[in-house]
């Protein structure tokens, strides 16, 4: 059976033992954010979404923390993420939210992963594979209420639900949908999707059947659509202390758990008119102090931010200049002061100044989700906490 790579975490204590460019994850902030979400949704179950390396925060350590905090379920996107968590010792139920293809099904069953059934054909494949292995597969039925991604259309759901009742080796544990626009200023389309999902759910009431676990609320819906909480909610970016968009209310108080930082590794004085970096897109107009920072688009610091981004050094905000390289970039100090080894904050706070994932998203012309999930795994993650045993949470898993 396959095993999957887990990026070794270097020292969680000593900055000097890891690459100058690193991500620091505050486990206490993650725990506080989860607690705030739980207060918001009351008795509903919570499924933290840990796909894409836990939004850049580190899949296994974040999953171990969530399990320690007693979450009801964990959500991931692909089979490999689920297997890696099982190999790391995670025993919490895991739902793989993405689409599947037939030959993956035995691996889902081997590792006790819950499958997303997104069509009658997939449902039948799961039932047949489970029968062949003499086990019962746990599935959640996916209803498409307006994403046009995966799932059975809401207006064609009845045959799908009827087929699920005929399966003898499938336990239909849940049924769910996903919002396309819950983070938009106008909630009209979100409410339309919600009404469509509720109409699908009426299938069970009309037949006096028990209703599976219902879930639809993502981060944006947790913030503003309590009628969508149902039985379980699925916080994604909100768990990590970032709001889904500028349009959503801050009805849950969260704080960023991730700091991205580097250090000054070179200092130079550049003459007027001498261009900096590839393409010669920027040159100083006067004698200028320039420092080099060992981070670039190979780390996920987008090239599109060239000549737009800012960083923090010694509590002051400075502009990045010239093209961002794969592994390095340059920063214009004007005539400010910095020394080799000085901390450079890319995301986070230094003194009274702060740079957010949303700031990087604006400079790159994207969204905060992409900023966080694109921080490359070659950037070491370092975990800090005043409450939890960090060493236990970050130790590499023993692969089967």
Order of alpha helices (4+ residues) and beta strands (2+ residues): beta-alpha-beta-alpha-alpha-beta-alpha-beta-alpha-beta-alpha-beta-beta-alpha-beta-alpha-beta-alpha-beta-beta-beta-beta-beta-beta-beta-beta-alpha-alpha-beta-alpha
